[in-house]
């Protein structure tokens, strides 16, 4: 498990926290689980027995979290795992990891793979070639404990999907800075007064232009956003997870 996982430090501490280890030992003792977890050769039969118990719909119980539908349906086991999580201020995302640690005898507690923030794109058809793929809507899913740092951590992924939104209109959605607007309006004001671009660059150094070409390039780049894109023109699209690089 990558060390940059948000939950990894918590898992590392708990794996060596005496109170947690004592609580794990108690759960095992209460449920007749050996100290090192269910022996490897007995796991298939044990797991099959717990699944067939059919007392709980684990999918519904845990809001259909990925992987939680594979937990055993024995209510006593699930109650014990939920209580263990609650005792150490952990939420339902940890239950699967706790199960593997307590019952399967994992050497260390793994952090959950569910993130506190995730990107949720909707697309026209993921089977289309990259150039024809469009993201029709894009949202971010957050949890109660989501912080601004969690959002920053996924922002590269957000921008990757943003590239597929209206991708035939380069830069149309890019924000224009207020300082850029002031420079543009001042350039237009000076041009209306009859100054050439060379005179603007030489006589109005506060605008930050060194040459007439700088003035020209500044205007062209800003005004380009208001011109219709040529047919077939696309911004450079980043590969998504299922694309070949």
N, C-alpha and C positions, 0 to 999 in steps of 0.2 A: 504494500500500500504506500502510495506516494506521501512523502513527508509534508507536501504542501496541502494535503487534505485538511480542511478546517477542523475536523474532529480528531485528527491524529494525536495531537498533544494530550487531549482528554483520555483517549484510549491508552496511551503510554503510561500516564499517571495511574489510572485505575488498575492497570495490570500489575502494579507494584504497591498499591494502596492497601495496607493491612485490613482496614475495616471492610473494604470491598471483597478482598480474598476470603475473609471470614464469612461474609454474607453468601458468597458463592458456595463455600463449603457447606453452609447450612441448607441452602436450596438442594444441593446434591444429597445430603443426608435425609432431608424430609421426603425426597422423591425416590429414594433408594438408587441413586446414581453413583457409580464408583468414583473414587477421588479423581481419577484421570479421565472421566467421561465414559460414555458407553464404549466398550471394547470394539475395535474395528470390525471384527468378524460377526459381531452381534447387531451391528447398526441397521442393516437392511430389515431384519426381522422386527427389531424394536420400533423402527420408524414406521413400518407398515402397520404395526399394531396400533400406534398412536393415531395415524391418519384414519384408520378404519373406525376409531372410537367415535368419530363424527359428532362430537358434542358441540363444537363451535365452527362457524363459518369464518375462518381466519381472514378471508378477503374483506368481508363486511366489517369485521371487528377492527381492522386496522386501516380502513378507508382505502382498500385496494392498493396499498403501497407495493411497489415492485418487490417480489421475493417473499413478502409476508404471507401470500396465499400458499406457500410451501411449508409453512410452520405446521407442526402437529396440531390436531384439532382437540387434543385433550385439555379440557377447561382448567384442570388443576395445574398443569404445566404452564399454560398461558397466564393464569392468575399469578403464579410464582414469578414468572418473567416480568410481568407488568409491575409487580410489587418491588422487585429488585431494581427496575429502572426508576421507579418513583423514589425509592430510598436514596438514590444517588443523583437525583435531579436530572434524569435523562428522559427524553421523550420517546414516543413510539418508534422513531426511526432506529433506535438502538436495539429493539427487541430481537431482531434476526441475529445481530452480532452477539447478543447475550446468549441466545439459544446455542449458537455454535460454540461459544466459549464454555458454557456450563455443561451441555449434554454431549457435544462432540469432542470435547477435550482439546480444543485448539490451544496451542502453546501460548498465544497472546490474544488479547482482545483486539479485534479489528474495528476500525471506525465504520459507521454507516456510510454507504455510498450516496445516500440522498443528500443533496446540497440544500442550504438554506435559501438559495435563490437559483432559479433555473430559467432558461429561455424557452419560450413556447411559440414556435413559428407555425403558420398555416400556409400551405403551398398549393399551387394549381395542380401539379402532378409530379411527384418525386421521380417518376420514371422518365421524364423528359430529359433531353440533353441539357447540359448546364446552361447553354446560351438561351434556352427557351424556358428555363425554370423561373418562376416568380413567387416571391413571398407575398401573399395577399393580406396578411395581418401578422403582427408580431407583438407578443406580450411577455412580461416577466412575472413568474410565479414566486411569491415570497411566503415566508413562514413568520410566526410571531416573533421569533428570535433573529430575523434577518436584519443585518446592519448595512450601512452604506459601504463598508468594506466588502461585504458579500456581493453587493451589486457591482462594485469595481472589479471584483475577481472574474466576473462573467462578461465584462463589457466588450472584450475582444470578440467573444462569441456573438454578442448582440450586433456589433458592427459588421460581422461577417454575413449575418442574415439580412441586415439593412441594405447591403450591397445588391441584394436580389429584389428589393422593393423599388418599383419604377426604374429599373436599371437601364432603360433606354433613354432616360432623361438625366444625363450626368450633372451632378452638383445642384440640381434644382432644389433639393431639400437642405443644402448646406446653409448654416446660419451666417448672416452678414453682420459683422461687428459694427457697433455704433461709430467707432473711429473711422472705419472704412467709408461709411455713409458721409461723414463730415468731410473727409478728403475729397470724395467724389463730387459732392455739392460745391465745394470750394473751387475745384478744377473747372466745373461747368460755369460757375460764376465768373471766373477769370477769362475763360474762353468767350463768354458772352460779351465781355468788355473788350474783346479783340486781341487778347494776348495769345501768342503762339505757345505750343507745348514747350519749346526751348526756353522762352521767356518765363514760363511758369516754373520750370525747373531751376533756372538761374536766379530769379528774383524772389522766390517764395520757398526758401530752404526749409522752413518749418514743416512743409508738406512731406518732406523726406524723399524727394525725387532728385536723382543725380543728373539725369539727362532727359532729353525729349523722348527718347525711346522708353524710359521708365514710366513717363506719364502715359504714353500710348499703350504700353503693355498693361498698365494698371486699369485703364478704361476698358480695354478689349476683354480682359479676363472677367471683369465685373459684368459687363454687358452681355457676355457670351451666354450667361444663364438664362437670358430672356429670349434667346433664339431657339426655334424648334430644332430638336436633334435630327441629324440626317438619318435616313432610313438605314437600319441595320447597325447604327452606332451603339456600342455598349461600353460601359465602363469595364475595367478589368475585374472579372468576378473571381473571388477566392473559392477554392475547392471546399465542399462540405464533406462531412465524415464519410459518405459513401462514394465520393468521387475519387478517381485516380488522380494523383498529383499532377 
